[in-house]
């Protein structure tokens, strides 16, 4: 009796290892970009428009009404259906 033959094991292909400094550098660059975009947005929101429309808010007070000169009374009798 002979032992069953085992097929030779294949090694998985080697993965190329990226440079260890590439990922932290990309993260720092992305963080710097976000920081600069935030500063630019803050400055844009802070500036007033030159020669644009200006909004003014004011409260209007009601004008007093004059009293009614005559009173009208309406009387309704019965209902029609």
ABEGO torsion letter per residue (X at the ends): XBBBBBBBBBBBBBBBBBBAAAAAAAAAAAAAAAAAAAAAAAAAAABBBBGBBBBBBBBBBBBBBBBBABBBBBBBBEBBX
